[in-house]
Amino acid sequence: MLPHVMKAERLKWKRTFIPKLVWLTPIVTLLLSAGLMGGNFFQTGAYNWWYTMLLPGALTICCALTVEKDSKLKYHSILAMPIDMKTIWLGKILTCSAWLLLITVVFLIGITAGGMTLFGNSISIGNSLTGSFLIFVTFLWQIPLCLFLAAKCGTYMAILLNLVGNIVGVAALADGGLWFTFPYAITARLLCPTLHILPNGLPVQDGSELLSTGVIVPGVTIALIWFALLTFFTARWFKRREAK
C-alpha cells in the first residue's frame, strides 16, 4: 500500500514547482558560489550556501506544496480513501525523503564537476561524498516537521520558521558545546570535521577541537531519533483528522 501512496504523491507534484527545485536549487547555489567566491573557495562557499539557506528553503517549499493541495480541499479527497491516515502521512514523508536524496545527489554531482573542471577540488571527493551523506541524514527530521508546520501554519509561516531555525542553529550553537541540544545545529557541527568548514564558511583551523570526528556518530544518532519521534507524533496528529 505504501508504494502506491508514494506514487500518488509524486503524481500530485507534476504541475508544481517541486520537480524543478531538484535541479534549480543546486544550480543557483553553484552559480552564487562561483560568482561571489570562485577559485579555491568555490566548493566551501557552495556548501555553506547549500546547507544554511538554499536547501532548507527548498525542502520547506517541497513539504509545503506536498500538503497544499490536500489542505485546500480540507483533506476530503484523502479522507474518503480506504487507507489509514498514518500510511498517507508516512507516504508523504518518504516521498519527500526520496526528493531530498535526489537533490542531494544532484548537488554533489554539480559541486564535484565544478571543482574538477573549473575551480579545482578544495574538498576531496571522498569528503564531499561523506559531507553530502551527512547533510541528507541530518536533514531528514525536518521533513515531518515542515509537513506539520505547513499543514498547521501555512506555506509562508513554515518557510519562515524553518529558515529561522536553521540560521539560529548554524550561527549560534553549531560551534559550541551545546550543539547536540538543538537539532538545527547538528548538520553544521558534523561538517566541521568532514569538510573542514566552520558554520560561517571559513576553514577550520588546524588543531581545533571542531575537527574531532567523534561527534559524527552521536550527531547522526540524535538526528535519526528526532526523525523517528517527529514521524511518530505527526502521524498520530494527522490520523486524528479521521475523527473530525
N, C-alpha and C positions, 0 to 999 in steps of 0.2 A: 504493500500500500504506500509506503513512504516514497519509493522511487516515482510513483505516479503523481504524488503530491508535488515533488520537486520538479517534475516535468511540467506540471500545470503552472507552477510558479514561474518557470522560465518562459513559458508561452505568454504570460502576462507582461513580461518585460519587453516583448517585441517592439512595441511602439512607445517605449520610454527611453530615457537618456541613459539607462543603466548599461547597456552593451557598449555604448560609445565611451563611457567613462573608463572602460578597461584599457583602451589604448590612448585616449585623450589625456588622462591624468598623468601617466608616465611621460608622455611627450612634453607636456607643459613643464613638468618637473625638470626634465633633462635640458630643455631649452632655457629655462630660468637659470639653471646652474651654469650652462655653457656661456650665457650672456653676462651673468653677474660675477661668476667665479672663473671658470675656464682653467686651462692649464692643469697643474698638479692638484688644484682644488676642485676640479670638476666632479669627481666621484664623491668626495667627502661633502661637498656642498649639496649635491643632489640627494644624498642620503639624508642630510639634515632637513632639507625642504620636504622630503618624502614623508618621514615618519612623524614630523612635528605638525605639519599643516595639511599637505595635499592629500595624503592617504586617509587621515581621519575625516577630512571633509568629504571625500569621495565615498568612503564607506558609510558615513551617516546618510548621505543622499541616496545611496543604494538601498539601505534599510528603510528609509522614509518612503521611497517610491514603492517598495515592496508591500507596504501596508496601506498606501494611499488609496489604491483602487478599492480595496475591501472596505476601508473606513468610510469612503464616500457613499457606499451602498449600505452603511450601517452594519456591515458584515452579514447581511441577509443572504448573499449568494453562497457563502460558505457554511452558514448556519443550517441551510437547507440540505447540505450534503450529508450522506450517511457515513461520515468519517469523524472519528474522535477529534475534538478541537486541539488536544495536545499534539496529535500527529500532524495536524496542519501547521501548528506553530513550530514544531520541530522541523518540518519540511522547509519552512521559511528560513530558519536558522541555518540549516545545512546548505540550502541553495545559496544564501549569502556567503557562507563559508567557502563554497566552491568558487564563487566570484572573487573572493579575497585571495584565494590561492592563485587564480588565473592572473589577476592584476599584479600580484607579486612576481610571478614568473615573467610577465611582460616587462616590468621594470628592471628585473635582474638581467634580462637579455639586452635591454636598451643601455643600461649603465655599463655592462661588460663590453658591448660593441663599441660604445663611445670611447671607453678607455683604451681599447685595443687599436682603434683606427685613427683617433683624433688627438686625444689628450694624454695618453699613457695611463697605465694602471697604478694609481697611488694606493689602491687596495687590491690585494691579491684575489684571484678568482675564488680560491677556497674560502677566504674570509668573507668575501661578498656573498657567496652561497650560504655560508653559516649565518651571516647577518640577516639576509632576506628570510631565511627559515625562521629565525627568532622573531623577526617582525611579524610574520604570519601567525605564529603560535601565540605570541603575546598580545595580538590584536583580536583574537577570536572572541574573547569575553565581551568586547564592545558590541558584538552583533546582537545578542539578545537584549542588551541594554538599549541600544539605539532603536531596535524594533519596538521595544516597550515605550521609550520616550516619544517616538513618532506617533504611536497609537494613542498615547495619553495626552501629549502636549502639542502635536502637530509638527510638520516638517521643519519650519524655521527655528522653533524653540529647541528641537532635537539637535539640529546642526550647531546652534549657539552653545548649548550645554556641553556637547561632546567636545567641541573645539576648545572651549574654556578649560574643561577638564584636562585635555591633552597639554595645553600651554602651561597650566599650573604645575602639572606633573613634571614636565620637562624642565621648566625654568626654576622651580622652587625646591623640588625634592629629589630629582634623579641623581644628583651627585652628592647627596647627603647620606647620613646613616639611617634615615627612616624611609628610604625608597620603597621598601617592601610593604609598607603600610598603606600605600596609595597606588592602586593598580595602574593608573595612568603614567606613573614614573618608571615602571618596570622595563619597558622597551628601551628607553634611553639609557638606563643603567646597564643593561646587558650589552648594549652596543659599544660601551666604553672599552671593554677588553676584547671585543670581537672585531670591531672596525677601527679601534683606537681613535674614536671621535667623542669629544665632550658634548654635552647637551647643547652648548652654544655653537657647535660646529667646528671648534678649534681642535687641533690634535691633542691627545692625552700626553702629558709629559712622561718621559722615561722614568721609571721608578715609582710612579704614582700608584697608590693603593687601588685606584679605579681600574687598573689593568688586571686585577685579580680575576681569574676565571671561576673562582669558587662561588660567584653569585649566579652563574648561569643555571645550574640545576634547580636551586631554590626558587629563582625567578620564574622559570618555566613552570614549575610545580604550582606556585602561587597563582599564576595566570590561568592555568588549566582548572584549578579549583574554583576560581572566580567564574570561569566559563560554565562549569558544571552547575554551580549554585544559581547563577543567573538564568541559565536554561531551565532548571527545575522550577524556580519560583515564578518566572514569567510565563511558563507553560501552564502552571496552576492558575495564574491570574487570567490567562486567555481562555482556559476551559470554563471559567465561571460565566463567560458570555452566553453559554448554552442555557443558563438559568434565567437570563434576562428577557 
